[in-house]
Amino acid sequence: MEKAMQWLPNFRLESPGFGLDALCGVRPWKRMFKGCLPAGELDGALGLSSAYFFLICGPAGIGKQTICTALAGDLCERGYMFVHIPGIALAGESDNEACANIRSFFDEIEAGIGQNAAGYYIWIDSMESLCGFKRAGWLLAQQMQRLEDSDIPCVIAATIKDGREAPAEVKKMMTICQLEVPESVDRRTYLENYFESMAVDENLSVAQMTQMTEGFSYAQLAKTVTATKMLLKEKEMAQAIDPSDYASDIEMGRVEVDADMFGEAVRVAGTTFPEISAAASSPPSADISAIMAALAGSGLGGAAMGGAARGGHTKKEDPKGFVSSFRSMNVDD
């Protein structure tokens, strides 16, 4: 007989080490998510439930993965267990299998409450895989309702590119959070944060940088910063006579970011692929069983996330352990 999946041991993660305050932008959603942090008597005085459910929507690069990771940091500080589970792991190969997975997963959550953690933070990452299963969508909504009715301390966040694809029952249960490209004030804060330690030509202001990146996602802003640094590096390598001067020239501000350099970085970061037909873009079919076996057997679910995913927008860069696991390389942020 096949051994039943143990969801919590396989998909539990440690705290990412940063919280919502470390994020630039996404201001209204940061405030909303802070409102789901446990506050004891204050929750009771306001008549708030201990269970909160969020459906976080938006295209790739908009910051879905980063804000979910930051929320984990704040909840882990308060004793919550962080469970990061890919939607494909719950979906399986059929509606029946998806229903069985959802039942066993939530049974583990209910059985463990109060024993292993003060509460649970469940991040269902890329839940598109579940959207084609009608009964599974209905069951997922029912399981969330059970948690709420039982007043079990939990926060569930599900990420999806297009929220319209989510099952109707799920959307009724969850607060829909539609992330948008950062506004001018958020882009300015982001750029100030990254360029404050770099020498910038007096003819290039942060206001100009902000205007030049109009419509950019956080992923594109991150690529702009990286491309600018690469061009700055090229400039220093071409100008410096002695390679031993490289580091000191950067530290002393002897080489500057100029308007042409930043403009070229913006062009690089803003490059997109041309539109292609739906038929040409269909991905090859995958063996779900093989994927599930890899997820369960490799320890992938328990790997600690050492930093924000590429394209995220934390205030501090952490070049060490920037990609600490396969999961942190999710390009569908």
Residue, then its C-alpha position, 0 to 999 in steps of 0.5 A: m500500500e502506498k504511503a500517505m503523503q505527510w504534508l507538513p514535514n514535506f512542505r514546512l519552511e523556516s522564517p525567511g528572516f524579513g517581514l512586511d516592513a522590509l518591502c517597498g511599495v504594495r502599501p495598501w496590501k501591507r496594511m491589510f496583511k498586518g491586520c491579520l497578525p494575531a493581537g490577542e484581546l484586540d481581535g476579540a474586541l473587534g470581533l475578528s476571526s482567527a482565520y484569514f484567506f487571501l487570493i493574491c493576483g497579478p502578472a509575473g514580476i508584480g511581487k506576489q511571491t515576495i509579499c507572501t514570503a514577507l507575511a511568513g516572516d511576520l507570522c513566524e515571529r508570532g509562533y505560526m508554522f509556515v507551510h509553502i505548498p505548490g498548487i500542483a502538489l495539491a492538484g495531483e492528476s485528477d479531480n478525485e486525487a485533488c480532493a483526496n490531497i486537500r482532505s488529507f492536508f487539512d486533516e493534518i492542519e486540524a490535528g496539529i493545531g495547538q501542538n506544534a504551533a500557535g497557528y498556521y500560515i499556508w501559502i498555496d503557490s501558483m494555484e492555477s493547477l487546481c482551477g480545472f477541478k470543479r469538485a476540488g475547488w468546492l472542497l477547498a472552499q469548504q475546508m477553509q470554512r471549517l477552519e473559520d468555523s472552528d476558530i483555528p488560528c490560520v492565514i491562507a494565501a493563494t497566488i494566481k496570475d489571473g484571479r478570474e480563473a479561480p473557482a467561484e467558491v474559493k473567490k467567495m471565501m477569500t479576500i481578492c488582492q489584485l496587485e498592480v505595477p508600482e505607482s510613482v511614489d513606490r518606484r521612487t522609494y525603490l530606486e532611492n533605496y538601491f542608488e543611495s549608495m552609488a555615485v549618480d551624475e548630477n544631471l540624473s535625478v531620482a525623479q528622472m529615473t522614476q519617470m523613465t521606469e513608468g509602468f515597470s513591475y518590481a521584477q523590471l525595476a530589479k533588472t534595471v538596477t542589475a543592468t545599471k550595475m553591469l554597465l557601471k562595472e563595464k565603465e570602470m573596467a574600461q577606465a581604470i588603469d590598475p584593477s586593484d583600484y576597482a573597489s576603491d573607485i566604486e566606494m569613493g564614487r569616482v565612477e558615476v551612473d549617468a543618464d545614458m547608462f541608466g537609459e540603456a539599463v531601462r531599455v534592457a529591463g523593458t525588453t519583452f517577447p513578441e506576442i505568439s499564438a496560444a497554440a504555439s505557446s502551449p507547454p508540453s505535458a508533464d508527468i504529475s506523478a514524477i513531479m509529486a515524487a520529486l517534491a516529496g522525496s527530495g526535501l524540497g518542501g523543507a528547504a529554507m528560503g534564504g531571501a526574497a525571490r528574484g524580482g522581489h523588492t526588499k529594502k536590503e539586498d542579500p547577495k549571499g544565499f540569494v537563490s537558496s533553493f529551487r523554490s526561491m527561483n519561481v519566475d512566476d512571482 
